């Protein structure tokens, strides 16, 4: 947890320095965009719809309720402004995630792998999101906790954590899918207990419950998908992503280079999934990772946010953590130091740019 905190503090220092030189506020950058929607829900509850210049009606029902609920609770206890309460929720969730990821890596591949996994997650290029008033850190904590609970044969706990993950982000479905696949394997092996089945049943309840609540509120059983569609987030099988990448590949030299990097990056994600399978990651983790990756790439939306959507895919980092953990210490720490420097610089430039993360 100390190592994780050090990496993230360095990222925040880089953001503060960059913001100061640009005449901007680092705090404002950590609490804008989606953070403002969460803060409004925490303060007033659901019911806000904004009409944007292109005529779309954007509803706050697109945001799942657990994060703003915790934000409201922290505000009630501390008196902090809602966005600052969100920063507290994120900080505590991120530290908790560090502890859970370490335990998971340790149990699966040893102590060094566990430590390196934590530092890799902290030093992702988009790791600055782990310090924003966004819901990714909370979701990753719950998802990692659910996976660890299955590894420890705590199936009911896993189902409860997965249900909470389903109340945090739409991709909570991926956690439920991972538990469901693991439970199905146990059923096929004929060693499934009632706890295994209970965990699998509980896992999707939070996600389904929120979708049903939104459906009842808007008078349409599929109302959530309509709401999300107005934000530009809908399932299209990856057509929009392929079209977006293809647009770069048909452009000028600089755009072609970016398009090639996107293709390579997509291939690397697939390769890491395959390495996880080859390393015999638990079925629950493979199922969760594969589902999360598929949801990230087969949904339309703001493509600049794809790296953020993959932030909770810690299973992709495990093969790297295992191999770095086996390397000589000088190699391990040199790579982690370089990644921390890159993440701190990129995170600052990313948040100080014109668009949302």
KOLZANU-81176 format. One record per residue (C-alpha): residue in three letters; x, y, z. Coordinates in steps of 0.02 Angstrom, whole numbers, plus 32768, in hexadecimal, padded with zeros to 4 digits. Layout:
residues N
ALAXYZ ...
***
This chain:
residues 357
UNK800080008000 UNK809380748023 UNK80DE804F7F79 UNK8036806D7F26 UNK802281137F82 UNK80D1814A7F4F UNK80AF812D7E96 UNK800A81887E9E UNK8053821B7F00 UNK80D7822F7E78 UNK804B82337DF8 UNK7FF082B97E5A UNK808F83207E6B UNK80A883197DAE UNK7FF383517D96 UNK800883E07E12 UNK80A8841C7DBD UNK805A84127D10 UNK7FBC84697D49 UNK801E84F57D9B UNK808385147CFE UNK7FE385147C95 UNK7F8485887D08 UNK7F0684FE7D2F UNK7EC984AD7DD0 UNK7EFF83F97DF2 UNK7E6F83E77E6E UNK7DF2841F7DEB UNK7E36839F7D70 UNK7E2383147DEF UNK7D6E83427E12 UNK7D2283707D6A UNK7CC883137CDD UNK7C7482767D24 UNK7CA382AF7DD4 UNK7C25833C7DC6 UNK7B9A82C47D99 UNK7BC482557E2D UNK7BC982ED7EA1 UNK7B1F83277E62 UNK7AD3827B7E81 UNK7B2082777F2F UNK7AD883237F56 UNK7A2C831B7F04 UNK7A0B82677ED3 UNK79DD82337E23 UNK7977829E7DAD UNK79F0830E7D4E UNK79E883117C90 UNK7A5383867C28 UNK7A3383B57B73 UNK7ADA83C57B18 UNK7AF9842E7A7B UNK7ADE839A7A05 UNK7A2F83827A4B UNK7A4D82E67AB4 UNK79FA82D67B5E UNK7A7C82967BD9 UNK7A34824C7C78 UNK7A8F822A7D1C UNK7A3B817F7D1D UNK7AD081457CB6 UNK7B39814B7D56 UNK7B2A80BA7DCF UNK7AFF80E37E84 UNK7B8080987EFB UNK7C0A81197EE1 UNK7B9C81B37EFB UNK7B4B815D7F90 UNK7BF481487FE3 UNK7C1F81FB7FB3 UNK7B818235800C UNK7BB081CE80A6 UNK7C60821980AF UNK7C1582C8809C UNK7B9B82A6812A UNK7C26826B819E UNK7CAF82E98172 UNK7C538380812B UNK7CC5837F8093 UNK7C8483C27FEE UNK7C3B83367F86 UNK7CC783317F04 UNK7D48832D7F90 UNK7CE682A37FE6 UNK7CF482467F41 UNK7DB1825B7F46 UNK7DB1820C7FF4 UNK7D4981797FB7 UNK7DC081607F25 UNK7E5C816C7F93 UNK7E1C80EC8010 UNK7DDE80787F86 UNK7E8480837F29 UNK7EE780587FC6 UNK7E717FC77FE6 UNK7E897F8D7F34 UNK7F457F8D7F4D UNK7F327F1A7FE4 UNK7EBB7EA37F8A UNK7F237E9B7EEB UNK7FBE7E747F52 UNK7F657DE67FAB UNK7F237DA27F06 UNK7FCD7DA87EB1 UNK80217D5B7F4A UNK7FA67CCA7F52 UNK7FB37CA47E98 UNK806A7CC47E6E UNK80CB7CFA7F09 UNK80F77D957F6C UNK815E7DEE7EE7 UNK80D77DD77E66 UNK80597E207EE0 UNK80C47EBA7F01 UNK80EC7ED77E4A UNK80337EC47E1C UNK80067F507E93 UNK808D7FC37E50 UNK805F7F9D7D9C UNK7FA97FCA7DBE UNK7FE1806C7E10 UNK805680957D7F UNK7FDE80787CEF UNK7FE3810A7C75 UNK7F3181377CA8 UNK7F5181137D60 UNK7F2981C77D8B UNK7E7281907D87 UNK7E9981327E28 UNK7EA881DF7E78 UNK7E0F82307E29 UNK7D5C823C7E6A UNK7D2F81B07DF1 UNK7CEA81037E16 UNK7D7480987DC9 UNK7DD780807E6A UNK7D3B804C7ECB UNK7D077FD57E41 UNK7DB57F877E37 UNK7DB57F6C7EF4 UNK7D107F0F7EED UNK7D3E7EAC7E51 UNK7DE77E787E97 UNK7D957E4E7F3D UNK7D167DDF7EE6 UNK7D9E7D847E84 UNK7E067D6C7F22 UNK7D6D7D2C7F80 UNK7D527CA57EFB UNK7E0B7C767F04 UNK7DF47C657FC1 UNK7D537BFE7FA8 UNK7CE97C897FF7 UNK7C607C7F7F74 UNK7BD57CDB7FCF UNK7C4B7D6A7FF7 UNK7C817D6B7F40 UNK7BCC7D787F09 UNK7BAB7E097F7F UNK7C457E677F46 UNK7C197E477E90 UNK7B6A7E897EB1 UNK7BB47F287EF9 UNK7C277F367E62 UNK7B897F2B7DF8 UNK7B477FC37E56 UNK7BE680237E2F UNK7C0280187D73 UNK7BA97FCA7CDD UNK7C3B7F517CC7 UNK7C0A7F037D6C UNK7BC17E837CF6 UNK7C747E477CD7 UNK7C8C7E1A7D8F UNK7BE97DB97D90 UNK7C1D7D627CEE UNK7CC37D2C7D39 UNK7C6F7CE37DD2 UNK7BE97C927D66 UNK7C6A7C3D7CF7 UNK7CCC7C007D8E UNK7C2C7BBC7DDD UNK7BFD7B657D39 UNK7CA57B0E7D37 UNK7C857AD07DE7 UNK7BD97A917DB5 UNK7C217A347D20 UNK7CA279E67D93 UNK7C1579B67E09 UNK7C647A077EA1 UNK7BF57AA27EAE UNK7BB27AC47F5C UNK7B1D7B317F89 UNK7B977BBD7FB0 UNK7BDC7BB67EFE UNK7B2D7BC27EB7 UNK7AFC7C4B7F30 UNK7B937CB27EFF UNK7B6B7CA07E46 UNK7AB67CD47E64 UNK7AE37D6A7ED0 UNK7B6B7DAB7E5B UNK7AFE7E017DD7 UNK7A787E407E4F UNK7ABD7EEF7E67 UNK7AD07F0C7DAC UNK7A257EC47D84 UNK79D47F217E14 UNK7A107FCA7DD8 UNK79DC7FA77D24 UNK792F7F747D60 UNK7921800F7DCD UNK794F80817D3B UNK78D480237CCD UNK7848803E7D4B UNK787780F67D5E UNK7873811C7CA3 UNK77E480A67C7B UNK784980357C09 UNK78947F8D7C3C UNK792B7FB37BCF UNK793180687C05 UNK79E480637C43 UNK7A2480347B97 UNK79C280C47B4C UNK7A10813A7BCB UNK7ABF80F77BAA UNK7AA281007AEE UNK7A8281BA7AFA UNK7B2E81CA7B48 UNK7B73816E7AB1 UNK7B9180CE7B14 UNK7B4080387AC3 UNK7B707F887A8F UNK7B9E7F7D79D7 UNK7C0E7EE479D1 UNK7CA97F4F79BA UNK7C727FA07916 UNK7C8B80527955 UNK7D3880297999 UNK7D6F7FD878F6 UNK7D2C806D7895 UNK7D8680E67908 UNK7E2D808D78F5 UNK7E10807D7839 UNK7DF88138782E UNK7EA98152786F UNK7EF180CF77FA UNK7EA6812C7765 UNK7EE981D6779C UNK7F8F822E778D UNK803781E977C8 UNK8020821F787D UNK7F7181D67884 UNK7FAB81347833 UNK8032812478B9 UNK7FB0813D7941 UNK7F3E80BE78EC UNK7FCB803E78E6 UNK7FEF805C799F UNK7F36803F79C6 UNK7F397F9B7966 UNK7FD77F6679BF UNK7F8D7F997A67 UNK7EF17F337A46 UNK7F5D7E9F7A17 UNK7FC27EB17AB7 UNK7F217EAB7B1E UNK7EF27E087AC8 UNK7FA17DC37AE2 UNK7F997DEA7B9D UNK7EF37D8F7BA9 UNK7F437CF87B56 UNK7FD87D017BCD UNK7F607D027C60 UNK7F0F7C637C1F UNK7FBA7C137C04 UNK7FEF7C447CB4 UNK7F547BE87CF3 UNK7F007C7C7D43 UNK7E627C487DA2 UNK7DC97C317D35 UNK7D707CBE7D91 UNK7DFC7D387D66 UNK7E077D047CB0 UNK7D4A7D0F7C9D UNK7D477DBB7CED UNK7DD87DFD7C85 UNK7D977DBB7BDF UNK7CE87E007BFD UNK7D2C7EAA7C33 UNK7D9C7EB57B99 UNK7D0D7E847B25 UNK7C997F057B74 UNK7D1E7F8B7B60 UNK7D3E7F6A7AA8 UNK7C8F7F3D7A6E UNK7C377FD77AAF UNK7C2E807E7A57 UNK7C54811F7AB0 UNK7CE281977AD2 UNK7D7781327A95 UNK7DF5819A7AF4 UNK7DAC814A7B91 UNK7DD280977B5D UNK7E7480907BC4 UNK7E1180C97C5C UNK7D8F80427C3D UNK7E1C7FC27C42 UNK7E6680047CE4 UNK7E097F807D4D UNK7E4E7EF47CDE UNK7ED67EC77D5A UNK7EDB7E167D12 UNK7F367E607C7C UNK7FC17E9C7CEF UNK7FDC7DF67D48 UNK80457DA47CBD UNK80B57E3C7CBB UNK80BF7E3C7D7A UNK80F07D857D7C UNK817D7D9E7CFF UNK81BD7E3F7D4C UNK81B77DED7DF6 UNK822B7D657DB8 UNK82A77DDE7D69 UNK83427E217DBF UNK83177EAA7E3D UNK83747F2E7DD8 UNK83097F057D40 UNK82677F007DA3 UNK82817FA77DFA UNK82C67FFC7D5F UNK822B7FCC7CFB UNK81B680017D87 UNK821280A57D9B UNK820680C97CE1 UNK814D809D7CDF UNK812E81107D73 UNK818481A07D1A UNK812181807C7B UNK807C816F7CD9 UNK809A820F7D3D UNK80C282737CA0 UNK803882297C35 UNK7FB682387CBE UNK7FDB82F17CD3 UNK7FD583137C18 UNK7F3682AC7C07 UNK7ED683087C8E UNK7F1683B27C5A UNK7EDB83947BA7 UNK7E3783D17B5E UNK7DCD83347B68 UNK7D8C82C57BF3 UNK7DF3822E7C27 
***
